[in-house]
Amino acid sequence: MQSLEQRRRVRGDVGGERPQFRDTPVEVKAYSTAGMAGWAAQLGSPAPEAPRSRRMARTGGIAAIAALLLYLTWRVAFTMPLGGGDLVIAWTLVTFEALPLIGLVLKSITLWNIDCYAPEPVAEAPNGMKVAVLIPTYNEPVEVLAPTIAAACALQPRHETWVLDDGSRPWVAEMCASFGARVVTRAEHDHAKAGNMNHALDLMAAEEAAGKDPIDIIAVLDCDHVPLPTFLTATLGWFADEEIALIQGPQAFYNSGAFDDDGISGEQGLFFNVLMPSRNVPGAGPFWCGSTSLLRIKALREVGGVATETITEDMHTTLKLIRLGWKTVYHHQTLAVGLAPATADQYLLQRRRWGMGAMQILTYERLWAAKSWMTWRNFHEYINGTLWWLEGIATLIAFIIPMAVMVSGAQTSTAGPVEFTLAFAAMFWVRLWGAKRLMRHQIHWPTAFALRIFRVPVGMACLWWLVSRKSLEFQVTPKGAAELRLRGRAPRILIVLIVIVGAIILYATAGVLGWVPWRTSPGSTIAAGVWLVLAGVVLVLGTLRIRAAEFATSRRSAHRVTVKVPVTVSGVPGQLLDISMGGAAVRVGADALPESGRVLLELPGDARIPLDIVRVWSSSKGEYTASLRVRDRDWEAYRRLSLWLFHTPDNALPGFPPGVPAVATRESA
């Protein structure tokens, strides 16, 4: 088996070679096995998909379609009742079962090719263009904000770093002065992030009019998305093409154990590693996703700046760019890592905002009539991308139809219970097998099913907005610590559905066993009952995930990373146990350190960080554990910690290939 280092050489990430291909499933599995996050497999330059991965994906898509077609053929040809009301209800159920076929066909066509390419890395921006990195922020704690600013300031090539602080916090200005970033504040805080960025664009225009060299390109980072060293050098080369307005990179997340973490690349891994690469074809292109992106200022000015008419300013701005003929491209390489929603409440807040923003765009831009200025591929992508947020309503209907069929007492199938169960199980297993390969293994079914239930409350919120058209305000997804550690609460609609589904399943089971009166046959009961059982499993999995202790709110502001490497503490040898933007825990010999005071933590790669001892306690025979903390407003310590965690020196961590940062470890404390 090849080592990770050998794999990186094959892909061209070492020694300056061009990558030959990218085999996403193999790479992700190899890195995960080695204890690293899946996004670390995407640190190399974009490349075509490996032939084997492409073949398996296409085989999976065809197999899933064929399995469903065979099942539907069997249902219609061999299991339908003879006539009357039973036949009508049976056709209703079969139609419901056939609906996924359209989605499978469209998805197979869309994902047929996910090859990606990119220009060569550059040492300077093309054509002498000037670059500024913008970091909008509002109320995030220092542990979230410091690494983003420190890493942005350390990027190459030459650029400016602007921190757009809508919270007007003195400590942010102090920290930025220490790091070398510029702070921009504004008197009026209208239109949230979009207004914040437009204020910065207006300031750039005013300074340009006053004689300052113009800024041509802005790179945008959410305040919790820390850029990796390749963020600018890998992407600026795209702007040699004068028709390109937007470069969008993937959004990866370093807080393993977040609410949507599926153990692979997170729920959004499917979107950024499969769906977005599939848009890199003529007549399509990605939309702006807010962070980890670069935009041409000339193009932004042509569309009047960042869109403020909706709360989903990024996608809306992209539509305006497309209308004027600008191109967008997707750069499939991990360029920055951020914080995913850690709790159910944060996740639901974020998805509800995205969903209702999509509804605003749908109606404001009249997307159903946008074919006159869109290509067919873009029209398909945007109309489906916005309507997707109503899938929760379809999910709700998917619960209601089998329930209605079961309680109707209709004879919907002439097949026996064993025969029907075997046919359904075979079809469903092949569908899951094929769909997973079509989606390049970027999905973990138990997690995907558990998170699916959130589409119900999100879909209901979207539908309610379409009916009411109430004004919406941009709600920031909270990051950092909470005052209390509280478990999530399941939305009431989900509890109601669990009770109803459970009651129907129990009554039907009792009826099949002859314990209570039941008007339909065992085969017909199973025909609708299997869908109710699946619905019940999804509901229970999702509710358990919401209530799980690991997704409760945390009183910590910084994500802790378990990294066990040799260190010294003021000359005393020891072992690092975990490290975060707030400090570190180290193990040392007995009585090696005082109980308090200032010490110098020396990390591999020649990083020296002054920290305060919080406490020292006996952890095992002859060994002590010391808890170390960054002193308040010690900006140099924050800067050094940030760069060691996110711009980790090569060979600093045993088993980590060059270029993989310390935060890529999958273990968390």
C-alpha positions as CSV (number, residue, x, y, z in Angstrom):
1,M,0.0,0.0,0.0
2,Q,1.3,3.5,-0.8
3,S,2.2,5.9,2.0
4,L,0.5,9.2,2.2
5,E,3.7,10.8,1.0
6,Q,3.8,8.6,-2.0
7,R,0.2,9.4,-2.8
8,R,0.9,13.1,-2.6
9,R,3.8,12.6,-5.0
10,V,1.5,10.8,-7.5
11,R,-0.9,13.7,-7.3
12,G,1.9,16.3,-7.9
13,D,1.7,18.0,-4.5
14,V,5.4,17.5,-3.7
15,G,8.3,18.7,-5.8
16,G,6.4,21.1,-7.9
17,E,5.0,18.4,-10.3
18,R,1.7,18.8,-12.0
19,P,-1.0,16.5,-10.6
20,Q,-2.1,13.7,-12.8
21,F,-5.5,12.8,-11.3
22,R,-7.5,12.9,-8.1
23,D,-9.1,9.8,-6.7
24,T,-11.4,11.3,-4.0
25,P,-12.7,8.1,-2.3
26,V,-9.2,6.6,-2.0
27,E,-7.5,9.8,-0.8
28,V,-10.2,10.6,1.8
29,K,-10.1,7.0,3.1
30,A,-6.3,7.0,3.3
31,Y,-6.1,10.3,5.2
32,S,-9.0,9.3,7.5
33,T,-7.2,6.0,8.3
34,A,-4.1,8.0,9.2
35,G,-6.1,10.1,11.6
36,M,-6.5,13.2,9.5
37,A,-9.5,15.1,8.2
38,G,-10.8,14.3,4.8
39,W,-10.2,17.8,3.6
40,A,-6.5,17.2,3.9
41,A,-6.8,14.9,0.9
42,Q,-7.8,18.0,-1.2
43,L,-4.7,20.1,-0.3
44,G,-3.1,19.4,-3.7
45,S,-3.8,21.3,-6.9
46,P,-7.1,20.6,-8.7
47,A,-6.9,17.7,-11.2
48,P,-9.1,15.4,-13.3
49,E,-10.8,12.6,-11.5
50,A,-9.1,9.2,-11.4
51,P,-10.5,6.8,-14.1
52,R,-11.4,4.2,-11.6
53,S,-13.4,6.7,-9.5
54,R,-15.2,7.9,-12.6
55,R,-16.1,4.4,-13.7
56,M,-17.4,3.4,-10.3
57,A,-19.5,6.6,-10.1
58,R,-21.1,6.1,-13.4
59,T,-21.7,2.4,-12.7
60,G,-23.3,3.4,-9.4
61,G,-25.6,5.9,-11.0
62,I,-26.7,3.5,-13.7
63,A,-27.2,0.7,-11.1
64,A,-29.3,2.9,-8.9
65,I,-31.6,3.9,-11.8
66,A,-31.8,0.3,-13.1
67,A,-32.7,-1.1,-9.6
68,L,-35.5,1.4,-9.2
69,L,-36.8,0.8,-12.7
70,L,-36.8,-3.0,-12.2
71,Y,-38.6,-2.6,-8.9
72,L,-41.2,-0.3,-10.4
73,T,-41.7,-2.7,-13.4
74,W,-42.2,-5.6,-10.9
75,R,-44.7,-3.5,-8.9
76,V,-46.8,-2.5,-11.9
77,A,-46.7,-5.9,-13.7
78,F,-47.0,-8.3,-10.9
79,T,-48.3,-6.7,-7.7
80,M,-51.2,-4.3,-8.6
81,P,-54.7,-5.1,-7.5
82,L,-57.4,-5.8,-10.2
83,G,-59.4,-2.6,-10.0
84,G,-61.7,-0.3,-8.1
85,G,-60.6,2.1,-5.4
86,D,-57.8,-0.3,-4.4
87,L,-56.1,0.2,-7.8
88,V,-56.3,4.0,-7.6
89,I,-54.7,4.0,-4.2
90,A,-52.1,1.4,-5.3
91,W,-51.2,3.7,-8.2
92,T,-50.8,6.6,-5.8
93,L,-48.3,4.6,-3.8
94,V,-46.4,3.5,-6.9
95,T,-46.2,7.0,-8.2
96,F,-44.8,8.1,-4.8
97,E,-42.2,5.3,-5.1
98,A,-41.3,6.4,-8.6
99,L,-40.6,10.1,-7.8
100,P,-36.9,9.6,-6.9
101,L,-36.3,8.3,-10.5
102,I,-36.3,11.8,-11.9
103,G,-33.8,12.9,-9.4
104,L,-31.6,9.9,-9.9
105,V,-31.5,10.5,-13.7
106,L,-30.8,14.2,-13.3
107,K,-28.1,13.6,-10.7
108,S,-26.4,11.0,-12.8
109,I,-26.2,13.3,-15.8
110,T,-25.0,16.2,-13.6
111,L,-22.3,14.2,-11.9
112,W,-21.2,12.3,-14.9
113,N,-18.0,14.5,-15.0
114,I,-16.4,16.3,-12.0
115,D,-12.9,16.9,-13.5
116,C,-11.2,20.1,-12.4
117,Y,-8.3,22.1,-13.6
118,A,-6.4,25.2,-12.5
119,P,-3.7,27.6,-13.6
120,E,-0.2,27.2,-12.4
121,P,0.4,28.8,-8.9
122,V,1.8,32.4,-9.1
123,A,4.2,34.4,-7.1
124,E,2.5,37.7,-8.0
125,A,-1.0,38.7,-9.1
126,P,-1.4,38.8,-12.9
127,N,-0.9,42.0,-14.8
128,G,0.3,43.9,-11.7
129,M,-3.1,43.7,-10.0
130,K,-3.5,44.7,-6.4
131,V,-5.1,42.4,-3.9
132,A,-6.9,42.9,-0.6
133,V,-8.2,40.2,1.7
134,L,-11.5,41.2,3.4
135,I,-12.6,39.6,6.7
136,P,-16.0,40.8,7.8
137,T,-16.7,40.3,11.6
138,Y,-19.3,41.3,14.1
139,N,-19.1,39.8,17.6
140,E,-16.9,36.8,17.4
141,P,-14.4,36.0,20.3
142,V,-10.6,36.4,19.9
143,E,-10.1,32.7,19.7
144,V,-12.2,32.6,16.5
145,L,-11.0,35.8,14.9
146,A,-7.3,35.8,15.7
147,P,-6.2,32.8,13.6
148,T,-8.0,34.1,10.5
149,I,-6.4,37.6,10.7
150,A,-2.9,36.2,11.6
151,A,-2.9,33.7,8.8
152,A,-4.3,36.2,6.3
153,C,-1.5,38.7,7.1
154,A,1.1,35.9,6.5
155,L,-0.2,35.0,3.0
156,Q,1.8,35.5,-0.1
157,P,2.0,37.3,-2.5
158,R,1.9,41.0,-1.5
159,H,-1.6,42.1,-0.4
160,E,-3.5,44.1,2.1
161,T,-5.6,42.6,4.9
162,W,-8.8,44.5,5.8
163,V,-10.7,43.5,8.9
164,L,-14.3,44.9,8.5
165,D,-15.4,45.1,12.2
166,D,-19.1,45.9,12.5
167,G,-18.7,45.5,16.2
168,S,-16.3,48.5,16.5
169,R,-14.3,46.7,19.2
170,P,-11.2,48.4,20.6
171,W,-9.4,45.1,21.2
172,V,-9.9,44.1,17.5
173,A,-8.2,47.3,16.4
174,E,-5.3,46.6,18.9
175,M,-4.9,43.1,17.6
176,C,-4.9,44.1,14.0
177,A,-2.3,46.8,14.6
178,S,-0.1,44.1,16.1
179,F,-0.7,41.6,13.2
180,G,-0.3,44.2,10.4
181,A,-4.0,44.3,9.3
182,R,-6.1,47.4,8.6
183,V,-9.4,47.8,10.6
184,V,-12.4,49.3,8.9
185,T,-15.5,50.3,10.8
186,R,-18.7,52.2,9.8
187,A,-21.2,54.4,11.6
188,E,-24.4,52.7,10.1
189,H,-24.7,48.9,10.3
190,D,-27.3,48.3,7.6
191,H,-27.5,45.2,5.4
192,A,-25.3,43.1,7.7
193,K,-22.4,41.4,5.9
194,A,-23.3,42.8,2.4
195,G,-23.5,46.3,3.7
196,N,-20.2,45.9,5.6
197,M,-18.5,44.8,2.4
198,N,-20.1,47.5,0.3
199,H,-18.8,50.1,2.8
200,A,-15.3,48.7,2.2
201,L,-15.8,48.9,-1.6
202,D,-16.9,52.5,-1.3
203,L,-13.9,53.3,0.8
204,M,-11.6,51.7,-1.8
205,A,-13.3,53.8,-4.6
206,A,-12.9,57.0,-2.5
207,E,-9.2,56.3,-1.9
208,E,-8.6,55.5,-5.5
209,A,-10.2,58.8,-6.5
210,A,-7.9,60.5,-4.1
211,G,-4.9,59.1,-5.9
212,K,-4.2,55.8,-4.2
213,D,-3.3,52.7,-6.3
214,P,-6.6,50.9,-7.1
215,I,-7.3,47.5,-5.6
216,D,-8.3,45.1,-8.4
217,I,-9.1,41.9,-6.6
218,I,-10.7,41.2,-3.2
219,A,-10.4,37.8,-1.4
220,V,-13.2,37.2,1.0
221,L,-13.0,35.1,4.2
222,D,-15.6,34.6,6.9
223,C,-14.1,35.6,10.2
224,D,-13.8,31.9,11.3
225,H,-12.3,30.6,8.0
226,V,-8.5,30.5,8.4
227,P,-6.6,30.7,5.1
228,L,-3.9,28.2,4.3
229,P,-0.6,29.2,2.7
230,T,-1.9,28.4,-0.9
231,F,-5.0,30.6,-0.6
232,L,-3.8,33.4,-2.9
233,T,-0.9,31.8,-4.8
234,A,-3.1,28.9,-6.1
235,T,-6.0,31.1,-7.2
236,L,-4.8,34.5,-8.5
237,G,-3.7,33.0,-11.8
238,W,-7.3,32.6,-12.8
239,F,-7.6,36.4,-13.2
240,A,-5.4,36.4,-16.2
241,D,-8.7,35.7,-18.0
242,E,-10.4,39.0,-18.2
243,E,-13.8,37.5,-18.4
244,I,-13.6,35.8,-14.9
245,A,-15.3,37.6,-12.1
246,L,-15.4,35.0,-9.3
247,I,-13.2,32.2,-8.0
248,Q,-14.9,30.0,-5.4
249,G,-13.0,27.5,-3.4
250,P,-14.4,24.7,-1.2
251,Q,-15.4,25.4,2.4
252,A,-13.8,22.8,4.7
253,F,-14.1,22.7,8.5
254,Y,-11.6,21.9,11.2
255,N,-13.8,21.4,14.2
256,S,-14.2,17.7,14.0
257,G,-17.3,16.6,15.9
258,A,-19.5,19.4,14.7
259,F,-23.2,18.8,14.4
260,D,-23.1,18.0,10.6
261,D,-19.8,16.0,10.8
262,D,-20.3,12.7,9.1
263,G,-16.7,11.4,9.7
264,I,-15.7,12.0,6.1
265,S,-15.7,15.7,5.0
266,G,-18.9,16.9,6.7
267,E,-22.4,17.3,5.2
268,Q,-21.1,20.0,2.9
269,G,-18.3,17.8,1.6
270,L,-20.8,16.4,-0.9
271,F,-21.6,19.9,-2.1
272,F,-18.0,21.2,-2.4
273,N,-16.3,18.0,-3.5
274,V,-18.9,16.7,-5.9
275,L,-21.7,19.1,-6.8
276,M,-19.6,22.2,-7.3
277,P,-16.9,20.5,-9.4
278,S,-19.6,19.2,-11.6
279,R,-20.4,22.8,-12.5
280,N,-17.0,23.5,-14.0
281,V,-18.3,22.9,-17.5
282,P,-19.1,25.3,-20.4
283,G,-22.4,27.2,-19.8
284,A,-22.3,26.6,-16.0
285,G,-20.1,27.7,-13.2
286,P,-20.4,27.9,-9.4
287,F,-22.1,30.6,-7.4
288,W,-20.4,32.7,-4.7
289,C,-20.6,30.9,-1.3
290,G,-19.5,33.9,0.7
291,S,-16.1,32.7,2.1
292,T,-13.0,31.2,0.6
293,S,-13.5,33.2,-2.6
294,L,-12.0,35.9,-4.8
295,L,-13.8,38.6,-6.8
296,R,-12.8,41.1,-9.5
297,I,-13.8,44.6,-8.2
298,K,-14.5,45.8,-11.7
299,A,-17.2,43.2,-12.0
300,L,-18.7,43.9,-8.6
301,R,-18.9,47.6,-9.4
302,E,-20.7,46.8,-12.7
303,V,-23.5,45.1,-10.7
304,G,-23.7,47.8,-8.1
305,G,-21.7,46.0,-5.4
306,V,-22.7,43.1,-3.2
307,A,-26.5,42.4,-3.4
308,T,-28.5,43.8,-0.5
309,E,-32.0,42.9,-1.7
310,T,-31.9,39.5,-0.1
311,I,-30.3,37.8,2.9
312,T,-28.4,35.5,0.7
313,E,-26.2,38.1,-0.8
314,D,-23.6,35.8,-2.3
315,M,-25.8,33.7,-4.6
316,H,-27.8,36.8,-5.5
317,T,-24.6,38.7,-6.5
318,T,-23.6,35.8,-8.6
319,L,-26.9,35.9,-10.6
320,K,-26.2,39.6,-11.3
321,L,-22.7,38.8,-12.5
322,I,-24.0,36.0,-14.8
323,R,-26.7,38.3,-16.2
324,L,-24.0,40.7,-17.4
325,G,-22.0,37.9,-19.0
326,W,-19.2,37.4,-16.4
327,K,-17.8,34.0,-15.8
328,T,-17.4,32.1,-12.5
329,V,-15.1,29.2,-11.8
330,Y,-14.6,26.6,-9.1
331,H,-11.1,25.9,-7.7
332,H,-11.3,22.5,-6.1
333,Q,-8.5,22.7,-3.5
334,T,-8.6,23.1,0.2
335,L,-7.6,26.8,0.6
336,A,-9.0,27.6,4.1
337,V,-10.7,25.8,7.0
338,G,-13.4,27.1,9.2
339,L,-15.9,26.3,11.9
340,A,-19.0,24.3,11.1
341,P,-22.2,24.7,13.3
342,A,-21.4,22.9,16.5
343,T,-25.0,22.4,17.8
344,A,-28.4,21.6,16.4
345,D,-29.7,25.1,17.0
346,Q,-26.8,26.7,15.1
347,Y,-27.2,24.3,12.3
348,L,-31.0,25.0,12.0
349,L,-30.5,28.7,12.2
350,Q,-27.9,28.7,9.4
351,R,-29.9,26.4,7.1
352,R,-33.1,28.3,7.7
353,R,-31.4,31.5,6.7
354,W,-30.0,29.9,3.6
355,G,-33.4,28.5,2.7
356,M,-35.4,31.6,3.1
357,G,-32.7,33.6,1.3
358,A,-33.1,31.2,-1.6
359,M,-36.8,31.8,-1.6
360,Q,-36.2,35.6,-1.7
361,I,-33.9,35.1,-4.7
362,L,-36.4,32.8,-6.4
363,T,-39.2,35.5,-6.3
364,Y,-37.0,38.6,-6.6
365,E,-35.2,37.4,-9.8
366,R,-38.2,35.4,-11.1
367,L,-36.0,32.4,-11.7
368,W,-38.7,30.4,-13.4
369,A,-38.5,33.0,-16.2
370,A,-34.7,33.4,-16.2
371,K,-34.0,31.2,-19.2
372,S,-33.9,34.3,-21.4
373,W,-30.5,35.3,-19.9
374,M,-29.3,31.9,-18.6
375,T,-27.8,28.9,-20.3
376,W,-29.8,25.7,-19.9
377,R,-27.2,24.3,-17.4
378,N,-27.2,27.4,-15.2
379,F,-31.0,27.6,-15.4
380,H,-31.3,24.0,-14.2
381,E,-28.7,24.5,-11.5
382,Y,-30.2,27.7,-10.0
383,I,-33.9,26.7,-10.3
384,N,-33.2,23.3,-8.7
385,G,-30.8,24.8,-6.2
386,T,-33.4,27.2,-4.8
387,L,-36.4,24.8,-5.0
388,W,-34.3,22.2,-3.1
389,W,-34.9,24.1,0.1
390,L,-38.6,23.2,-0.2
391,E,-37.6,19.5,-0.1
392,G,-38.8,19.5,3.5
393,I,-42.3,19.9,2.3
394,A,-41.8,16.9,0.0
395,T,-40.4,15.0,2.9
396,L,-43.5,15.8,4.9
397,I,-45.7,14.6,2.0
398,A,-43.5,11.5,1.8
399,F,-44.5,10.7,5.4
400,I,-48.2,11.5,4.9
401,I,-48.8,9.4,1.7
402,P,-47.8,6.0,3.2
403,M,-49.7,6.8,6.4
404,A,-52.8,7.6,4.4
405,V,-52.5,4.5,2.3
406,M,-52.1,2.3,5.4
407,V,-55.0,3.7,7.3
408,S,-57.2,3.6,4.2
409,G,-57.2,-0.2,4.4
410,A,-56.7,-0.5,0.6
411,Q,-55.2,-3.6,-1.0
412,T,-52.1,-2.0,-2.6
413,S,-50.1,-5.1,-3.4
414,T,-50.9,-8.7,-4.3
415,A,-47.3,-9.9,-3.4
416,G,-46.8,-11.8,-0.2
417,P,-45.0,-10.2,2.7
418,V,-41.7,-12.1,2.3
419,E,-41.7,-11.6,-1.4
420,F,-42.3,-7.9,-1.1
421,T,-39.8,-7.4,1.7
422,L,-37.0,-9.1,-0.3
423,A,-37.8,-7.2,-3.5
424,F,-37.9,-3.8,-1.7
425,A,-34.7,-4.6,0.3
426,A,-32.8,-5.5,-2.8
427,M,-33.9,-2.4,-4.6
428,F,-33.2,-0.1,-1.7
429,W,-29.7,-1.6,-1.0
430,V,-28.7,-1.2,-4.7
431,R,-29.9,2.3,-4.7
432,L,-27.9,3.2,-1.6
433,W,-24.8,1.4,-3.0
434,G,-25.1,3.1,-6.4
435,A,-25.9,6.6,-5.1
436,K,-22.9,6.5,-2.7
437,R,-20.6,5.8,-5.6
438,L,-22.2,8.3,-7.8
439,M,-21.6,10.8,-5.0
440,R,-18.0,9.7,-4.8
441,H,-18.4,8.3,-1.3
442,Q,-18.9,11.8,0.1
443,I,-21.8,10.7,2.2
444,H,-22.4,8.7,5.3
445,W,-26.0,7.4,5.2
446,P,-26.8,7.3,8.9
447,T,-25.7,10.9,9.3
448,A,-27.4,11.9,6.1
449,F,-30.7,10.3,7.2
450,A,-30.4,11.9,10.6
451,L,-29.9,15.4,9.2
452,R,-32.6,15.0,6.6
453,I,-35.3,15.6,9.2
454,F,-34.1,19.2,9.5
455,R,-35.4,19.8,6.0
456,V,-38.9,19.6,7.4
457,P,-38.8,22.7,9.6
458,V,-36.6,24.5,7.1
459,G,-39.0,23.6,4.3
460,M,-42.0,24.8,6.4
461,A,-40.2,28.1,7.1
462,C,-39.5,28.6,3.4
463,L,-43.1,27.8,2.4
464,W,-44.4,30.2,5.1
465,W,-42.2,33.0,3.8
466,L,-43.5,32.4,0.3
467,V,-47.0,32.8,1.6
468,S,-46.4,35.7,4.1
469,R,-43.5,37.5,2.4
470,K,-42.5,39.0,5.7
471,S,-39.3,41.0,5.8
472,L,-36.2,39.0,6.8
473,E,-33.1,40.0,8.8
474,F,-29.7,38.5,8.4
475,Q,-29.0,36.3,11.5
476,V,-25.4,35.5,12.2
477,T,-24.6,31.9,13.1
478,P,-23.2,32.1,16.6
479,K,-19.6,31.0,17.1
480,G,-17.6,30.6,20.3
481,A,-18.7,29.8,23.9
482,A,-22.1,29.7,25.4
483,E,-22.9,30.5,29.1
484,L,-24.5,27.1,29.8
485,R,-24.0,23.6,28.5
486,L,-27.4,22.7,27.1
487,R,-28.6,19.9,24.9
488,G,-30.5,20.6,21.7
489,R,-34.3,20.6,21.5
490,A,-36.1,18.8,18.7
491,P,-38.6,20.9,16.7
492,R,-42.1,20.2,17.8
493,I,-43.2,19.0,14.4
494,L,-40.7,16.2,14.6
495,I,-42.0,14.9,17.9
496,V,-45.5,15.0,16.5
497,L,-44.4,13.0,13.5
498,I,-42.6,10.4,15.6
499,V,-45.8,9.9,17.7
500,I,-48.1,9.5,14.7
501,V,-45.7,7.3,12.7
502,G,-45.0,5.1,15.7
503,A,-48.7,4.7,16.5
504,I,-49.6,3.7,13.0
505,I,-46.7,1.2,12.8
506,L,-47.7,-0.4,16.1
507,Y,-51.3,-0.6,15.3
508,A,-50.6,-2.1,11.8
509,T,-48.2,-4.6,13.4
510,A,-50.8,-5.6,15.9
511,G,-53.4,-6.0,13.1
512,V,-51.1,-8.3,11.0
513,L,-50.6,-10.4,14.1
514,G,-54.4,-10.6,14.6
515,W,-54.4,-8.7,17.9
516,V,-56.7,-5.9,16.6
517,P,-59.1,-5.5,13.6
518,W,-57.1,-4.7,10.4
519,R,-58.7,-4.3,7.0
520,T,-55.8,-5.0,4.7
521,S,-53.5,-8.0,3.9
522,P,-49.9,-8.5,5.3
523,G,-48.5,-7.8,1.8
524,S,-50.3,-4.5,1.4
525,T,-49.4,-3.5,5.0
526,I,-45.7,-4.1,4.2
527,A,-46.0,-2.2,0.8
528,A,-46.7,1.0,2.6
529,G,-45.2,0.1,6.0
530,V,-41.6,-0.2,4.8
531,W,-41.7,3.5,3.9
532,L,-43.2,4.3,7.4
533,V,-40.5,2.3,9.1
534,L,-37.8,4.2,7.1
535,A,-39.5,7.5,8.0
536,G,-39.5,6.4,11.7
537,V,-35.9,5.5,11.6
538,V,-35.0,8.8,10.1
539,L,-37.0,10.7,12.7
540,V,-35.5,8.8,15.6
541,L,-31.9,9.1,14.3
542,G,-32.3,12.8,13.8
543,T,-33.9,13.4,17.2
544,L,-31.3,11.4,19.0
545,R,-28.6,13.4,17.2
546,I,-30.2,16.6,18.3
547,R,-30.3,15.4,21.9
548,A,-26.8,13.9,22.0
549,A,-24.5,15.2,24.7
550,E,-21.6,15.8,22.2
551,F,-23.7,18.4,20.4
552,A,-24.6,20.4,23.4
553,T,-23.5,24.0,23.7
554,S,-20.0,24.4,25.0
555,R,-18.4,26.9,27.4
556,R,-15.2,26.9,25.4
557,S,-14.5,29.5,22.7
558,A,-11.7,27.6,21.0
559,H,-11.7,24.2,19.4
560,R,-9.1,21.9,21.0
561,V,-6.9,19.6,18.9
562,T,-5.3,16.5,20.2
563,V,-1.7,16.5,19.0
564,K,0.9,14.4,20.8
565,V,4.4,15.5,20.0
566,P,7.5,16.2,22.1
567,V,7.8,19.7,23.4
568,T,9.7,21.6,26.0
569,V,8.3,24.0,28.6
570,S,10.9,26.5,29.7
571,G,13.6,23.9,29.0
572,V,11.7,21.0,30.6
573,P,11.1,18.1,28.2
574,G,7.5,17.0,28.0
575,Q,4.7,15.9,25.6
576,L,2.0,18.0,24.1
577,L,-1.5,16.6,24.8
578,D,-3.8,19.1,23.2
579,I,-3.6,22.6,21.9
580,S,-6.1,25.4,20.9
581,M,-6.2,29.1,20.4
582,G,-6.7,29.5,24.1
583,G,-3.6,27.5,25.2
584,A,-2.3,24.0,25.6
585,A,-2.0,21.0,27.9
586,V,1.4,19.3,28.3
587,R,2.6,16.3,30.3
588,V,5.9,16.7,32.2
589,G,7.9,14.9,34.8
590,A,7.1,15.1,38.5
591,D,7.7,18.5,40.1
592,A,9.2,19.8,36.9
593,L,7.1,23.0,36.8
594,P,6.0,25.5,39.4
595,E,2.2,25.7,40.1
596,S,1.9,29.2,38.5
597,G,3.9,31.7,36.5
598,R,5.0,32.4,33.0
599,V,6.6,29.7,30.8
600,L,7.9,29.3,27.3
601,L,6.3,26.5,25.3
602,E,8.6,25.3,22.5
603,L,6.7,23.4,19.7
604,P,8.2,21.4,16.9
605,G,9.2,23.6,14.0
606,D,10.9,26.2,16.2
607,A,7.7,27.9,17.5
608,R,8.2,29.5,20.9
609,I,5.0,30.7,22.6
610,P,4.9,32.4,26.1
611,L,2.0,31.1,28.2
612,D,0.7,31.3,31.7
613,I,0.4,28.2,33.9
614,V,-3.2,27.8,35.0
615,R,-2.7,24.7,37.2
616,V,-0.5,21.6,37.5
617,W,-1.8,18.3,38.7
618,S,-0.6,14.7,39.1
619,S,-2.0,12.7,36.1
620,S,-0.1,9.4,36.7
621,K,2.7,8.0,38.7
622,G,5.7,10.2,38.3
623,E,4.0,12.5,35.7
624,Y,2.2,15.8,35.9
625,T,-0.1,17.6,33.5
626,A,0.1,21.3,33.1
627,S,-2.7,23.5,31.8
628,L,-1.3,26.5,30.0
629,R,-3.2,29.6,28.8
630,V,-2.5,32.6,26.5
631,R,-2.3,35.8,28.5
632,D,-5.1,38.3,27.7
633,R,-4.1,40.5,24.8
634,D,-0.8,38.8,24.2
635,W,-1.2,39.3,20.5
636,E,2.2,37.9,19.6
637,A,1.4,34.6,21.4
638,Y,-1.9,34.4,19.5
639,R,-0.1,35.0,16.2
640,R,2.4,32.3,16.8
641,L,-0.2,29.8,18.0
642,S,-2.3,30.6,14.9
643,L,0.6,30.0,12.4
644,W,1.7,26.8,14.1
645,L,-1.8,25.3,14.1
646,F,-2.8,26.4,10.5
647,H,0.5,27.1,8.7
648,T,2.3,24.2,10.5
649,P,6.0,23.9,9.5
650,D,6.9,20.9,7.3
651,N,8.1,17.8,9.3
652,A,6.9,19.3,12.6
653,L,4.4,16.5,13.1
654,P,5.3,12.8,12.8
655,G,3.2,11.1,10.2
656,F,1.9,14.3,8.7
657,P,2.8,14.9,5.0
658,P,4.3,18.3,4.2
659,G,1.6,21.0,3.9
660,V,-0.9,19.3,6.2
661,P,-1.6,21.6,9.2
662,A,-1.9,20.5,12.8
663,V,-5.7,21.2,12.8
664,A,-6.2,18.4,10.3
665,T,-6.1,15.8,13.1
666,R,-9.4,14.0,13.4
667,E,-9.0,13.5,17.1
668,S,-10.5,16.1,19.4
669,A,-10.2,16.6,23.2
